[in-house]
Amino acid sequence: MEKDFRYKVEHMGDCFVDMLTKVTCASKSSARGVVLTYDIHQLTKKKENLIRDIGTRVAQISKDNASLAQDEKISELLKRLDETEKKLSAYVEERQNLLRPVQCSCSTGTKTSDTPQNA
């Protein structure tokens, strides 16, 4: 019985570190999920504003009977809309990956470098 108690005391630190690692990993994942949610809302609003600007510009062009392909401003707005949609889909995909129960890779020290940063 003394051997079991001694073993438990000697390895108590290892158990504590393992539990601390699990809690830290979970909190990092949770915090990243919150940040992604805010970024998704921000990009959704930005997308809506760009679509509104594009609609306004198309209405102006249709009054002047000019071609859409030749208008620099509409081309630039469409380009910005495409970039915003790409960022938005990347954030949504990353958040979905966080919500799925997956083995935590925080304890191994590996990080994915292809995760999008704040816009």
C-alpha positions in Angstrom: 0.0 0.0 0.0 2.9 2.4 0.7 4.2 1.7 -2.7 0.9 2.9 -4.3 0.8 6.0 -2.3 4.4 6.9 -3.1 3.8 6.3 -6.8 0.8 8.6 -6.7 2.7 11.3 -4.9 5.6 11.1 -7.3 3.4 11.3 -10.4 0.9 13.9 -9.1 2.8 16.6 -10.9 2.5 14.8 -14.2 -1.3 14.5 -13.7 -1.5 18.2 -12.9 0.5 19.2 -16.0 -1.7 16.9 -18.2 -4.9 18.5 -16.9 -3.5 22.0 -17.2 -2.6 21.3 -20.8 -6.1 20.0 -21.6 -7.7 23.1 -20.0 -5.3 25.5 -21.8 -6.0 23.8 -25.1 -9.7 24.0 -24.6 -9.6 27.6 -23.6 -7.5 28.6 -26.6 -9.9 26.8 -28.9 -12.9 28.5 -27.3 -11.3 31.9 -27.5 -10.4 31.4 -31.2 -14.0 30.4 -31.8 -15.2 33.7 -30.3 -12.8 35.7 -32.4 -13.8 33.8 -35.5 -17.5 34.5 -34.8 -16.8 38.3 -34.5 -14.7 38.2 -37.7 -17.5 36.4 -39.5 -20.1 39.0 -38.4 -17.7 41.8 -39.4 -17.1 40.3 -42.9 -20.8 39.6 -43.4 -21.5 43.3 -42.8 -18.7 44.3 -45.1 -20.0 42.0 -47.8 -23.5 43.5 -47.5 -22.0 47.1 -47.8 -20.1 46.1 -50.9 -23.2 44.5 -52.5 -25.1 47.7 -51.7 -22.3 49.9 -53.2 -22.2 47.6 -56.3 -26.0 47.9 -56.7 -25.8 51.7 -56.4 -23.0 51.9 -59.0 -24.8 49.6 -61.4 -27.9 51.8 -61.2 -25.8 54.8 -62.0 -24.2 53.1 -64.9 -27.5 51.9 -66.3 -28.7 55.5 -66.4 -25.6 56.5 -68.4 -25.9 53.4 -70.7 -22.2 52.5 -70.2 -20.8 49.0 -70.2 -20.1 47.3 -66.9 -16.9 45.8 -68.1 -15.3 49.2 -68.8 -16.1 50.7 -65.4 -13.1 50.8 -63.1 -15.0 51.4 -59.9 -17.4 48.4 -60.4 -14.5 46.2 -61.3 -12.7 47.2 -58.1 -15.8 46.7 -56.0 -16.4 43.2 -57.5 -12.7 42.3 -56.7 -13.1 43.5 -53.1 -16.4 41.5 -52.8 -14.6 38.3 -54.0 -11.8 38.8 -51.5 -14.3 39.3 -48.7 -16.2 36.2 -49.7 -13.0 34.1 -49.7 -12.1 35.4 -46.2 -15.6 34.8 -44.9 -15.7 31.2 -46.2 -12.3 30.5 -44.7 -13.4 31.8 -41.3 -16.6 29.8 -41.4 -14.7 26.6 -42.3 -12.2 27.2 -39.5 -15.0 27.8 -37.0 -16.8 24.6 -38.2 -13.6 22.7 -37.6 -13.3 24.1 -34.1 -16.9 23.0 -33.3 -16.3 19.4 -34.4 -14.9 17.3 -31.5 -11.3 16.6 -32.6 -8.1 15.5 -30.7 -6.4 18.6 -29.3 -3.1 19.2 -31.0 -2.0 21.9 -28.4 -0.1 19.4 -26.2 2.2 18.5 -29.1 3.1 22.1 -29.7 2.1 22.0 -33.4 0.3 25.0 -34.8 -1.2 25.3 -38.3 0.3 28.2 -40.1 -2.4 28.4 -42.8 -5.1 29.8 -40.5 -6.4 33.2 -41.5 -5.6 36.2 -39.4 -7.9 39.0 -38.5 -9.1 41.1 -41.4 
